[in-house]
Amino acid sequence: MSIRPVHLLGSPVLRERAKEVGGAVDDEVRKLVEDLRETMHAYKGVGLAANQVGATRRVAVVETEGNDLLVLIDPVILEREGEIIEEEGCLSIPDIYGDVKRAANIVVETTSLDGERVRVPASELKSRAIQHEIDHLDGILLLDRLNILTRQFKLRKWKNQRKGETSLLREVPATADEA
């Protein structure tokens, strides 16, 4: 288990469609899930997709307040109901937020760590986080969900914030007790 660096906007892996895991959930996938969980907690996120840590597998995790960890392996949204527009952020584009329209309620089918296909209903933040992470697995970013003028403004803001920075990886800063 390890905390991995998160790929930032501009990293080519974020634009790749992740590859299916397929039927077998092996130790490699289980380790990836644990790394995603640890990394998500370290960055204080509510979801994280494998390609955000450089792995092009259709694996993501979501953990919203008051909910257990939801592991998404080869997830497919089967049902969508209602619409809601709320602000979202992304660990791969820190400090950039935007209002995104999403389905208010969904049912997602995913493979569990036991290798069983299960259906999971979700609403509110959990629904939003699942849709956001599946977007990542499809190579779609938060910015792609914004209107063109807002997207251009947010991109300018991102570039201005990163002046002089060339790394496309974000490392978790060491905490005081680790130093």
Rosetta constraint file for C-alpha pairs under 8 A:
AtomPair CA 1 CA 31 HARMONIC 6.46 0.50
AtomPair CA 1 CA 34 HARMONIC 6.05 0.50
AtomPair CA 1 CA 35 HARMONIC 5.29 0.50
AtomPair CA 1 CA 38 HARMONIC 7.53 0.50
AtomPair CA 2 CA 34 HARMONIC 7.88 0.50
AtomPair CA 2 CA 35 HARMONIC 5.24 0.50
AtomPair CA 2 CA 38 HARMONIC 6.74 0.50
AtomPair CA 2 CA 39 HARMONIC 7.36 0.50
AtomPair CA 3 CA 35 HARMONIC 5.94 0.50
AtomPair CA 3 CA 36 HARMONIC 7.63 0.50
AtomPair CA 3 CA 38 HARMONIC 5.72 0.50
AtomPair CA 3 CA 39 HARMONIC 4.58 0.50
AtomPair CA 3 CA 42 HARMONIC 7.25 0.50
AtomPair CA 4 CA 35 HARMONIC 7.00 0.50
AtomPair CA 4 CA 36 HARMONIC 7.87 0.50
AtomPair CA 4 CA 39 HARMONIC 5.92 0.50
AtomPair CA 4 CA 53 HARMONIC 6.20 0.50
AtomPair CA 4 CA 171 HARMONIC 7.48 0.50
AtomPair CA 5 CA 39 HARMONIC 7.86 0.50
AtomPair CA 5 CA 53 HARMONIC 6.12 0.50
AtomPair CA 5 CA 169 HARMONIC 5.89 0.50
AtomPair CA 5 CA 170 HARMONIC 5.32 0.50
AtomPair CA 5 CA 171 HARMONIC 4.76 0.50
AtomPair CA 5 CA 172 HARMONIC 6.96 0.50
AtomPair CA 6 CA 52 HARMONIC 5.50 0.50
AtomPair CA 6 CA 53 HARMONIC 4.91 0.50
AtomPair CA 6 CA 54 HARMONIC 7.67 0.50
AtomPair CA 6 CA 91 HARMONIC 7.30 0.50
AtomPair CA 6 CA 92 HARMONIC 6.41 0.50
AtomPair CA 6 CA 169 HARMONIC 5.53 0.50
AtomPair CA 6 CA 170 HARMONIC 5.07 0.50
AtomPair CA 6 CA 171 HARMONIC 6.73 0.50
AtomPair CA 7 CA 11 HARMONIC 6.09 0.50
AtomPair CA 7 CA 13 HARMONIC 7.82 0.50
AtomPair CA 7 CA 14 HARMONIC 7.33 0.50
AtomPair CA 7 CA 51 HARMONIC 7.93 0.50
AtomPair CA 7 CA 52 HARMONIC 5.22 0.50
AtomPair CA 7 CA 53 HARMONIC 5.84 0.50
AtomPair CA 7 CA 54 HARMONIC 6.73 0.50
AtomPair CA 7 CA 92 HARMONIC 5.86 0.50
AtomPair CA 7 CA 168 HARMONIC 5.74 0.50
AtomPair CA 7 CA 169 HARMONIC 4.61 0.50
AtomPair CA 7 CA 170 HARMONIC 6.31 0.50
AtomPair CA 8 CA 14 HARMONIC 7.94 0.50
AtomPair CA 8 CA 52 HARMONIC 7.74 0.50
AtomPair CA 8 CA 91 HARMONIC 7.85 0.50
AtomPair CA 8 CA 92 HARMONIC 4.38 0.50
AtomPair CA 8 CA 93 HARMONIC 5.99 0.50
AtomPair CA 8 CA 168 HARMONIC 4.94 0.50
AtomPair CA 8 CA 169 HARMONIC 5.62 0.50
AtomPair CA 8 CA 170 HARMONIC 6.69 0.50
AtomPair CA 9 CA 14 HARMONIC 7.34 0.50
AtomPair CA 9 CA 92 HARMONIC 5.89 0.50
AtomPair CA 9 CA 93 HARMONIC 5.82 0.50
AtomPair CA 9 CA 168 HARMONIC 7.01 0.50
AtomPair CA 10 CA 14 HARMONIC 7.71 0.50
AtomPair CA 10 CA 168 HARMONIC 6.63 0.50
AtomPair CA 11 CA 15 HARMONIC 7.78 0.50
AtomPair CA 11 CA 168 HARMONIC 5.74 0.50
AtomPair CA 12 CA 16 HARMONIC 6.94 0.50
AtomPair CA 13 CA 51 HARMONIC 6.06 0.50
AtomPair CA 13 CA 52 HARMONIC 7.52 0.50
AtomPair CA 13 CA 54 HARMONIC 6.21 0.50
AtomPair CA 13 CA 55 HARMONIC 7.98 0.50
AtomPair CA 13 CA 56 HARMONIC 7.25 0.50
AtomPair CA 14 CA 51 HARMONIC 5.92 0.50
AtomPair CA 14 CA 52 HARMONIC 6.29 0.50
AtomPair CA 14 CA 136 HARMONIC 6.86 0.50
AtomPair CA 14 CA 139 HARMONIC 5.59 0.50
AtomPair CA 14 CA 140 HARMONIC 7.69 0.50
AtomPair CA 14 CA 141 HARMONIC 7.73 0.50
AtomPair CA 15 CA 136 HARMONIC 7.91 0.50
AtomPair CA 15 CA 138 HARMONIC 7.61 0.50
AtomPair CA 15 CA 139 HARMONIC 4.00 0.50
AtomPair CA 15 CA 140 HARMONIC 6.52 0.50
AtomPair CA 15 CA 141 HARMONIC 7.91 0.50
AtomPair CA 16 CA 51 HARMONIC 7.83 0.50
AtomPair CA 16 CA 56 HARMONIC 7.30 0.50
AtomPair CA 16 CA 137 HARMONIC 7.64 0.50
AtomPair CA 16 CA 138 HARMONIC 6.81 0.50
AtomPair CA 16 CA 139 HARMONIC 4.84 0.50
AtomPair CA 17 CA 56 HARMONIC 7.32 0.50
AtomPair CA 17 CA 136 HARMONIC 7.98 0.50
AtomPair CA 17 CA 137 HARMONIC 5.68 0.50
AtomPair CA 17 CA 138 HARMONIC 4.38 0.50
AtomPair CA 17 CA 139 HARMONIC 4.99 0.50
AtomPair CA 18 CA 51 HARMONIC 6.94 0.50
AtomPair CA 18 CA 55 HARMONIC 8.00 0.50
AtomPair CA 18 CA 56 HARMONIC 4.44 0.50
AtomPair CA 18 CA 57 HARMONIC 4.78 0.50
AtomPair CA 18 CA 58 HARMONIC 5.14 0.50
AtomPair CA 18 CA 137 HARMONIC 5.21 0.50
AtomPair CA 18 CA 138 HARMONIC 6.36 0.50
AtomPair CA 18 CA 139 HARMONIC 7.53 0.50
AtomPair CA 19 CA 56 HARMONIC 5.97 0.50
AtomPair CA 19 CA 57 HARMONIC 4.82 0.50
AtomPair CA 19 CA 58 HARMONIC 5.64 0.50
AtomPair CA 20 CA 57 HARMONIC 6.11 0.50
AtomPair CA 20 CA 58 HARMONIC 5.30 0.50
AtomPair CA 20 CA 74 HARMONIC 5.82 0.50
AtomPair CA 21 CA 25 HARMONIC 7.45 0.50
AtomPair CA 21 CA 57 HARMONIC 6.27 0.50
AtomPair CA 21 CA 58 HARMONIC 6.19 0.50
AtomPair CA 21 CA 59 HARMONIC 7.76 0.50
AtomPair CA 21 CA 73 HARMONIC 7.01 0.50
AtomPair CA 21 CA 74 HARMONIC 6.34 0.50
AtomPair CA 22 CA 74 HARMONIC 7.38 0.50
AtomPair CA 23 CA 115 HARMONIC 6.67 0.50
AtomPair CA 24 CA 115 HARMONIC 6.22 0.50
AtomPair CA 25 CA 29 HARMONIC 5.96 0.50
AtomPair CA 25 CA 30 HARMONIC 7.09 0.50
AtomPair CA 25 CA 113 HARMONIC 6.30 0.50
AtomPair CA 25 CA 114 HARMONIC 7.08 0.50
AtomPair CA 25 CA 115 HARMONIC 5.58 0.50
AtomPair CA 26 CA 30 HARMONIC 6.36 0.50
AtomPair CA 27 CA 31 HARMONIC 6.03 0.50
AtomPair CA 28 CA 32 HARMONIC 6.22 0.50
AtomPair CA 29 CA 33 HARMONIC 6.20 0.50
AtomPair CA 30 CA 34 HARMONIC 6.31 0.50
AtomPair CA 30 CA 113 HARMONIC 6.98 0.50
AtomPair CA 31 CA 35 HARMONIC 6.09 0.50
AtomPair CA 32 CA 36 HARMONIC 6.06 0.50
AtomPair CA 32 CA 50 HARMONIC 7.57 0.50
AtomPair CA 33 CA 37 HARMONIC 6.19 0.50
AtomPair CA 33 CA 59 HARMONIC 7.26 0.50
AtomPair CA 33 CA 60 HARMONIC 7.20 0.50
AtomPair CA 33 CA 61 HARMONIC 7.03 0.50
AtomPair CA 33 CA 71 HARMONIC 7.24 0.50
AtomPair CA 34 CA 38 HARMONIC 6.18 0.50
AtomPair CA 35 CA 39 HARMONIC 5.93 0.50
AtomPair CA 36 CA 40 HARMONIC 5.87 0.50
AtomPair CA 36 CA 48 HARMONIC 6.33 0.50
AtomPair CA 36 CA 49 HARMONIC 7.35 0.50
AtomPair CA 36 CA 50 HARMONIC 6.97 0.50
AtomPair CA 36 CA 53 HARMONIC 7.83 0.50
AtomPair CA 36 CA 60 HARMONIC 7.23 0.50
AtomPair CA 36 CA 61 HARMONIC 6.66 0.50
AtomPair CA 37 CA 41 HARMONIC 6.22 0.50
AtomPair CA 37 CA 48 HARMONIC 7.75 0.50
AtomPair CA 37 CA 61 HARMONIC 6.55 0.50
AtomPair CA 38 CA 42 HARMONIC 6.14 0.50
AtomPair CA 39 CA 43 HARMONIC 6.26 0.50
AtomPair CA 40 CA 44 HARMONIC 5.97 0.50
AtomPair CA 40 CA 45 HARMONIC 5.10 0.50
AtomPair CA 40 CA 46 HARMONIC 6.82 0.50
AtomPair CA 40 CA 47 HARMONIC 6.37 0.50
AtomPair CA 40 CA 48 HARMONIC 5.93 0.50
AtomPair CA 41 CA 45 HARMONIC 6.13 0.50
AtomPair CA 41 CA 46 HARMONIC 7.89 0.50
AtomPair CA 42 CA 172 HARMONIC 6.82 0.50
AtomPair CA 43 CA 91 HARMONIC 7.47 0.50
AtomPair CA 43 CA 172 HARMONIC 6.63 0.50
AtomPair CA 45 CA 91 HARMONIC 7.00 0.50
AtomPair CA 46 CA 62 HARMONIC 5.63 0.50
AtomPair CA 46 CA 63 HARMONIC 5.12 0.50
AtomPair CA 46 CA 64 HARMONIC 5.39 0.50
AtomPair CA 46 CA 129 HARMONIC 6.93 0.50
AtomPair CA 47 CA 60 HARMONIC 7.24 0.50
AtomPair CA 47 CA 61 HARMONIC 5.42 0.50
AtomPair CA 47 CA 62 HARMONIC 4.12 0.50
AtomPair CA 47 CA 63 HARMONIC 6.17 0.50
AtomPair CA 47 CA 64 HARMONIC 7.89 0.50
AtomPair CA 47 CA 129 HARMONIC 6.13 0.50
AtomPair CA 47 CA 130 HARMONIC 7.56 0.50
AtomPair CA 47 CA 133 HARMONIC 6.60 0.50
AtomPair CA 48 CA 52 HARMONIC 6.86 0.50
AtomPair CA 48 CA 60 HARMONIC 5.58 0.50
AtomPair CA 48 CA 61 HARMONIC 5.51 0.50
AtomPair CA 48 CA 62 HARMONIC 6.67 0.50
AtomPair CA 48 CA 91 HARMONIC 7.93 0.50
AtomPair CA 48 CA 133 HARMONIC 6.32 0.50
AtomPair CA 49 CA 53 HARMONIC 7.43 0.50
AtomPair CA 49 CA 58 HARMONIC 7.82 0.50
AtomPair CA 49 CA 59 HARMONIC 6.10 0.50
AtomPair CA 49 CA 60 HARMONIC 4.09 0.50
AtomPair CA 49 CA 61 HARMONIC 6.52 0.50
AtomPair CA 49 CA 133 HARMONIC 5.54 0.50
AtomPair CA 49 CA 134 HARMONIC 7.64 0.50
AtomPair CA 49 CA 136 HARMONIC 6.27 0.50
AtomPair CA 49 CA 137 HARMONIC 6.50 0.50
AtomPair CA 50 CA 54 HARMONIC 6.53 0.50
AtomPair CA 50 CA 55 HARMONIC 5.06 0.50
AtomPair CA 50 CA 56 HARMONIC 6.25 0.50
AtomPair CA 50 CA 57 HARMONIC 6.08 0.50
AtomPair CA 50 CA 58 HARMONIC 6.88 0.50
AtomPair CA 50 CA 59 HARMONIC 5.46 0.50
AtomPair CA 50 CA 60 HARMONIC 5.70 0.50
AtomPair CA 50 CA 137 HARMONIC 7.47 0.50
AtomPair CA 51 CA 55 HARMONIC 4.68 0.50
AtomPair CA 51 CA 56 HARMONIC 4.95 0.50
AtomPair CA 51 CA 57 HARMONIC 6.92 0.50
AtomPair CA 51 CA 136 HARMONIC 7.15 0.50
AtomPair CA 51 CA 137 HARMONIC 6.73 0.50
AtomPair CA 52 CA 92 HARMONIC 6.81 0.50
AtomPair CA 52 CA 136 HARMONIC 7.64 0.50
AtomPair CA 56 CA 137 HARMONIC 7.88 0.50
AtomPair CA 57 CA 137 HARMONIC 7.71 0.50
AtomPair CA 58 CA 72 HARMONIC 7.81 0.50
AtomPair CA 58 CA 73 HARMONIC 5.81 0.50
AtomPair CA 58 CA 74 HARMONIC 5.09 0.50
AtomPair CA 58 CA 75 HARMONIC 7.40 0.50
AtomPair CA 58 CA 137 HARMONIC 5.85 0.50
AtomPair CA 59 CA 71 HARMONIC 7.53 0.50
AtomPair CA 59 CA 72 HARMONIC 5.52 0.50
AtomPair CA 59 CA 73 HARMONIC 4.57 0.50
AtomPair CA 59 CA 74 HARMONIC 6.40 0.50
AtomPair CA 59 CA 75 HARMONIC 7.89 0.50
AtomPair CA 59 CA 137 HARMONIC 7.59 0.50
AtomPair CA 60 CA 71 HARMONIC 6.19 0.50
AtomPair CA 60 CA 72 HARMONIC 4.98 0.50
AtomPair CA 60 CA 73 HARMONIC 6.63 0.50
AtomPair CA 60 CA 133 HARMONIC 6.47 0.50
AtomPair CA 60 CA 134 HARMONIC 7.72 0.50
AtomPair CA 60 CA 137 HARMONIC 7.97 0.50
AtomPair CA 61 CA 69 HARMONIC 6.80 0.50
AtomPair CA 61 CA 70 HARMONIC 5.65 0.50
AtomPair CA 61 CA 71 HARMONIC 4.73 0.50
AtomPair CA 61 CA 72 HARMONIC 5.78 0.50
AtomPair CA 61 CA 133 HARMONIC 7.88 0.50
AtomPair CA 62 CA 69 HARMONIC 5.89 0.50
AtomPair CA 62 CA 70 HARMONIC 5.13 0.50
AtomPair CA 62 CA 71 HARMONIC 6.68 0.50
AtomPair CA 62 CA 72 HARMONIC 7.81 0.50
AtomPair CA 62 CA 126 HARMONIC 7.34 0.50
AtomPair CA 62 CA 129 HARMONIC 6.55 0.50
AtomPair CA 62 CA 130 HARMONIC 6.59 0.50
AtomPair CA 62 CA 133 HARMONIC 7.98 0.50
AtomPair CA 63 CA 67 HARMONIC 6.06 0.50
AtomPair CA 63 CA 68 HARMONIC 6.03 0.50
AtomPair CA 63 CA 69 HARMONIC 4.68 0.50
AtomPair CA 63 CA 70 HARMONIC 6.14 0.50
AtomPair CA 63 CA 126 HARMONIC 7.52 0.50
AtomPair CA 64 CA 68 HARMONIC 7.56 0.50
AtomPair CA 64 CA 69 HARMONIC 7.85 0.50
AtomPair CA 64 CA 125 HARMONIC 6.83 0.50
AtomPair CA 64 CA 126 HARMONIC 5.95 0.50
AtomPair CA 71 CA 110 HARMONIC 7.93 0.50
AtomPair CA 71 CA 111 HARMONIC 7.95 0.50
AtomPair CA 71 CA 112 HARMONIC 6.64 0.50
AtomPair CA 71 CA 113 HARMONIC 7.45 0.50
AtomPair CA 72 CA 110 HARMONIC 5.54 0.50
AtomPair CA 72 CA 111 HARMONIC 6.61 0.50
AtomPair CA 72 CA 112 HARMONIC 7.31 0.50
AtomPair CA 73 CA 110 HARMONIC 5.49 0.50
AtomPair CA 73 CA 111 HARMONIC 5.01 0.50
AtomPair CA 73 CA 112 HARMONIC 6.86 0.50
AtomPair CA 74 CA 110 HARMONIC 5.81 0.50
AtomPair CA 74 CA 111 HARMONIC 6.42 0.50
AtomPair CA 75 CA 108 HARMONIC 6.47 0.50
AtomPair CA 75 CA 109 HARMONIC 5.58 0.50
AtomPair CA 75 CA 110 HARMONIC 4.37 0.50
AtomPair CA 75 CA 111 HARMONIC 7.11 0.50
AtomPair CA 75 CA 134 HARMONIC 7.19 0.50
AtomPair CA 76 CA 108 HARMONIC 5.54 0.50
AtomPair CA 76 CA 109 HARMONIC 5.22 0.50
AtomPair CA 76 CA 110 HARMONIC 6.51 0.50
AtomPair CA 77 CA 106 HARMONIC 6.82 0.50
AtomPair CA 77 CA 107 HARMONIC 5.90 0.50
AtomPair CA 77 CA 108 HARMONIC 4.25 0.50
AtomPair CA 77 CA 109 HARMONIC 6.22 0.50
AtomPair CA 78 CA 106 HARMONIC 7.38 0.50
AtomPair CA 78 CA 107 HARMONIC 5.58 0.50
AtomPair CA 78 CA 108 HARMONIC 5.63 0.50
AtomPair CA 78 CA 109 HARMONIC 6.68 0.50
AtomPair CA 79 CA 105 HARMONIC 8.00 0.50
AtomPair CA 79 CA 106 HARMONIC 5.24 0.50
AtomPair CA 79 CA 107 HARMONIC 5.01 0.50
AtomPair CA 79 CA 108 HARMONIC 7.18 0.50
AtomPair CA 80 CA 103 HARMONIC 5.69 0.50
AtomPair CA 80 CA 104 HARMONIC 7.46 0.50
AtomPair CA 80 CA 105 HARMONIC 5.83 0.50
AtomPair CA 80 CA 106 HARMONIC 4.54 0.50
AtomPair CA 80 CA 107 HARMONIC 6.82 0.50
AtomPair CA 81 CA 103 HARMONIC 5.76 0.50
AtomPair CA 81 CA 104 HARMONIC 6.02 0.50
AtomPair CA 81 CA 105 HARMONIC 5.11 0.50
AtomPair CA 81 CA 106 HARMONIC 6.28 0.50
AtomPair CA 82 CA 103 HARMONIC 5.44 0.50
AtomPair CA 82 CA 104 HARMONIC 5.02 0.50
AtomPair CA 82 CA 105 HARMONIC 6.50 0.50
AtomPair CA 83 CA 101 HARMONIC 6.63 0.50
AtomPair CA 83 CA 102 HARMONIC 5.67 0.50
AtomPair CA 83 CA 103 HARMONIC 4.51 0.50
AtomPair CA 83 CA 104 HARMONIC 4.93 0.50
AtomPair CA 84 CA 101 HARMONIC 5.61 0.50
AtomPair CA 84 CA 102 HARMONIC 5.57 0.50
AtomPair CA 84 CA 103 HARMONIC 6.18 0.50
AtomPair CA 84 CA 104 HARMONIC 5.40 0.50
AtomPair CA 85 CA 99 HARMONIC 6.05 0.50
AtomPair CA 85 CA 100 HARMONIC 5.30 0.50
AtomPair CA 85 CA 101 HARMONIC 4.27 0.50
AtomPair CA 85 CA 102 HARMONIC 6.33 0.50
AtomPair CA 86 CA 98 HARMONIC 7.91 0.50
AtomPair CA 86 CA 99 HARMONIC 4.99 0.50
AtomPair CA 86 CA 100 HARMONIC 5.66 0.50
AtomPair CA 86 CA 101 HARMONIC 6.79 0.50
AtomPair CA 87 CA 97 HARMONIC 6.36 0.50
AtomPair CA 87 CA 98 HARMONIC 5.12 0.50
AtomPair CA 87 CA 99 HARMONIC 4.11 0.50
AtomPair CA 87 CA 100 HARMONIC 6.14 0.50
AtomPair CA 88 CA 97 HARMONIC 5.46 0.50
AtomPair CA 88 CA 98 HARMONIC 5.54 0.50
AtomPair CA 88 CA 99 HARMONIC 6.19 0.50
AtomPair CA 88 CA 100 HARMONIC 6.64 0.50
AtomPair CA 88 CA 142 HARMONIC 7.60 0.50
AtomPair CA 89 CA 93 HARMONIC 7.43 0.50
AtomPair CA 89 CA 94 HARMONIC 7.28 0.50
AtomPair CA 89 CA 95 HARMONIC 7.29 0.50
AtomPair CA 89 CA 96 HARMONIC 6.12 0.50
AtomPair CA 89 CA 97 HARMONIC 4.60 0.50
AtomPair CA 89 CA 98 HARMONIC 6.83 0.50
AtomPair CA 89 CA 142 HARMONIC 7.44 0.50
AtomPair CA 90 CA 94 HARMONIC 6.14 0.50
AtomPair CA 90 CA 96 HARMONIC 7.36 0.50
AtomPair CA 90 CA 97 HARMONIC 7.52 0.50
AtomPair CA 90 CA 142 HARMONIC 7.00 0.50
AtomPair CA 93 CA 158 HARMONIC 7.74 0.50
AtomPair CA 96 CA 154 HARMONIC 6.74 0.50
AtomPair CA 96 CA 158 HARMONIC 7.08 0.50
AtomPair CA 98 CA 142 HARMONIC 7.68 0.50
AtomPair CA 98 CA 143 HARMONIC 7.77 0.50
AtomPair CA 98 CA 146 HARMONIC 7.00 0.50
AtomPair CA 99 CA 146 HARMONIC 7.21 0.50
AtomPair CA 100 CA 142 HARMONIC 7.79 0.50
AtomPair CA 100 CA 145 HARMONIC 6.15 0.50
AtomPair CA 100 CA 146 HARMONIC 6.52 0.50
AtomPair CA 101 CA 145 HARMONIC 7.71 0.50
AtomPair CA 102 CA 128 HARMONIC 6.48 0.50
AtomPair CA 102 CA 131 HARMONIC 7.48 0.50
AtomPair CA 103 CA 127 HARMONIC 7.51 0.50
AtomPair CA 103 CA 128 HARMONIC 7.46 0.50
AtomPair CA 104 CA 123 HARMONIC 5.87 0.50
AtomPair CA 104 CA 124 HARMONIC 6.16 0.50
AtomPair CA 104 CA 127 HARMONIC 6.74 0.50
AtomPair CA 104 CA 128 HARMONIC 7.45 0.50
AtomPair CA 105 CA 121 HARMONIC 7.46 0.50
AtomPair CA 105 CA 122 HARMONIC 5.75 0.50
AtomPair CA 105 CA 123 HARMONIC 4.43 0.50
AtomPair CA 105 CA 124 HARMONIC 6.98 0.50
AtomPair CA 105 CA 127 HARMONIC 6.06 0.50
AtomPair CA 106 CA 121 HARMONIC 5.81 0.50
AtomPair CA 106 CA 122 HARMONIC 5.36 0.50
AtomPair CA 106 CA 123 HARMONIC 6.48 0.50
AtomPair CA 106 CA 127 HARMONIC 6.15 0.50
AtomPair CA 107 CA 119 HARMONIC 6.47 0.50
AtomPair CA 107 CA 120 HARMONIC 5.48 0.50
AtomPair CA 107 CA 121 HARMONIC 4.25 0.50
AtomPair CA 107 CA 122 HARMONIC 6.14 0.50
AtomPair CA 108 CA 119 HARMONIC 5.59 0.50
AtomPair CA 108 CA 120 HARMONIC 5.27 0.50
AtomPair CA 108 CA 121 HARMONIC 6.39 0.50
AtomPair CA 108 CA 122 HARMONIC 7.74 0.50
AtomPair CA 109 CA 117 HARMONIC 6.63 0.50
AtomPair CA 109 CA 118 HARMONIC 5.52 0.50
AtomPair CA 109 CA 119 HARMONIC 4.34 0.50
AtomPair CA 109 CA 120 HARMONIC 6.27 0.50
AtomPair CA 110 CA 117 HARMONIC 5.48 0.50
AtomPair CA 110 CA 118 HARMONIC 5.52 0.50
AtomPair CA 110 CA 119 HARMONIC 6.47 0.50
AtomPair CA 110 CA 120 HARMONIC 7.76 0.50
AtomPair CA 111 CA 115 HARMONIC 5.64 0.50
AtomPair CA 111 CA 116 HARMONIC 5.34 0.50
AtomPair CA 111 CA 117 HARMONIC 4.35 0.50
AtomPair CA 111 CA 118 HARMONIC 6.10 0.50
AtomPair CA 112 CA 116 HARMONIC 5.34 0.50
AtomPair CA 112 CA 117 HARMONIC 6.32 0.50
AtomPair CA 112 CA 118 HARMONIC 6.81 0.50
AtomPair CA 122 CA 126 HARMONIC 5.79 0.50
AtomPair CA 122 CA 127 HARMONIC 4.78 0.50
AtomPair CA 123 CA 127 HARMONIC 4.56 0.50
AtomPair CA 123 CA 128 HARMONIC 7.49 0.50
AtomPair CA 124 CA 128 HARMONIC 6.40 0.50
AtomPair CA 125 CA 129 HARMONIC 5.99 0.50
AtomPair CA 126 CA 130 HARMONIC 6.16 0.50
AtomPair CA 127 CA 131 HARMONIC 6.29 0.50
AtomPair CA 128 CA 132 HARMONIC 6.13 0.50
AtomPair CA 129 CA 133 HARMONIC 6.16 0.50
AtomPair CA 130 CA 134 HARMONIC 6.15 0.50
AtomPair CA 131 CA 135 HARMONIC 6.15 0.50
AtomPair CA 132 CA 136 HARMONIC 6.55 0.50
AtomPair CA 132 CA 142 HARMONIC 7.49 0.50
AtomPair CA 133 CA 137 HARMONIC 6.45 0.50
AtomPair CA 134 CA 138 HARMONIC 6.36 0.50
AtomPair CA 135 CA 139 HARMONIC 6.30 0.50
AtomPair CA 135 CA 140 HARMONIC 4.85 0.50
AtomPair CA 135 CA 141 HARMONIC 6.59 0.50
AtomPair CA 136 CA 140 HARMONIC 5.22 0.50
AtomPair CA 136 CA 141 HARMONIC 6.10 0.50
AtomPair CA 140 CA 144 HARMONIC 6.40 0.50
AtomPair CA 141 CA 145 HARMONIC 7.20 0.50
AtomPair CA 142 CA 146 HARMONIC 7.17 0.50
AtomPair CA 143 CA 151 HARMONIC 5.66 0.50
AtomPair CA 143 CA 154 HARMONIC 7.77 0.50
AtomPair CA 144 CA 151 HARMONIC 7.37 0.50
AtomPair CA 146 CA 150 HARMONIC 6.14 0.50
AtomPair CA 146 CA 151 HARMONIC 5.57 0.50
AtomPair CA 147 CA 151 HARMONIC 6.00 0.50
AtomPair CA 148 CA 152 HARMONIC 6.14 0.50
AtomPair CA 149 CA 153 HARMONIC 6.25 0.50
AtomPair CA 150 CA 154 HARMONIC 6.10 0.50
AtomPair CA 151 CA 155 HARMONIC 6.05 0.50
AtomPair CA 152 CA 156 HARMONIC 6.23 0.50
AtomPair CA 153 CA 157 HARMONIC 6.26 0.50
AtomPair CA 154 CA 158 HARMONIC 6.10 0.50
AtomPair CA 155 CA 159 HARMONIC 6.17 0.50
AtomPair CA 156 CA 160 HARMONIC 6.13 0.50
AtomPair CA 157 CA 161 HARMONIC 6.18 0.50
AtomPair CA 158 CA 162 HARMONIC 6.29 0.50
AtomPair CA 159 CA 163 HARMONIC 6.18 0.50
AtomPair CA 162 CA 166 HARMONIC 7.98 0.50
AtomPair CA 174 CA 178 HARMONIC 6.10 0.50
AtomPair CA 174 CA 179 HARMONIC 6.60 0.50
AtomPair CA 175 CA 179 HARMONIC 6.61 0.50
